[in-house]
Amino acid sequence: MHAEEVARLVDRFGPEIYRYCRRLTGGAQQAEDLYQQTFLKCLELTLTLDEQSNPRALLFSLAGGIFKNEQRKAGRRLAIARPVELDADNAPEPPAPDDPAQTAQNRAQSAALLAAVDRLPPKLRIPITLAYGFDWNLEEIARMEKAPVGTIKSRLHKARQLLKKEMEAQGYGTF
C-alpha cells in the first residue's frame, strides 16, 4: 500500500484498531507496539486499497495475526526465562453511577472481568473481544480468524463459560 492510503486508514480506523490492540494486549505500551506493527505491515503489503474489500476487517485481521505471532514468540521465550513485570496498567474505569459504593463495586467487577479476559488464551480472547468489545458478528469473526462459524461459536461459548466460572469463583454471584 502507498503511504497516503495507510494514512487514510489510520485516520479512519486508527482509534478503533488501537482499542482492539489495547484489549488484546492488556497494556498501553504493548498496544502501541501492536498498533504500529499493524500499520507498518500495511505499508509492506502490495495491495491496493479497495473499499469493497473491507479495509476495516483487513486491519483487525492484521492486528490479530501479529498478536498471535507475538504470543507464540513470547511462549517460546518463557520456556527460556521468565520476565519481570516492572509496572502494570490499570483497567479503564466505567462511568460512575450516583452511589459511591456501587461505583467501587462496578470498578472492581470490571477490573476482574478484564483481567479474566486477559488470561484467556488468544484463540478465545480474540473472538470474545471482537464480539463483545467491537460488536462483530460471527461471520465477520470467522472470516478474520479463517475458521468456520461453528468453531467461532464454540470458542465464544467456551470463553463465556470460563469467564462465568472465574467471576463466580471471585464472588461476583451469577454472572
Secondary structure, DSSP 8 states (H G I E B T S, - for coil): --HHHHHHHHHHHHHHHHHHHHHHHSSHHHHHHHHHHHHHHHHH------GGG-HHHHHHHHHHHHHHHHHHHHHHHHHH-----------------S-HHHHHHHHHHHHHHHHHHHHS-HHHHHHHIIIIIS---HHHHHHHHTS-HHHHHHHHHHHHHHHHHHHHHTT----
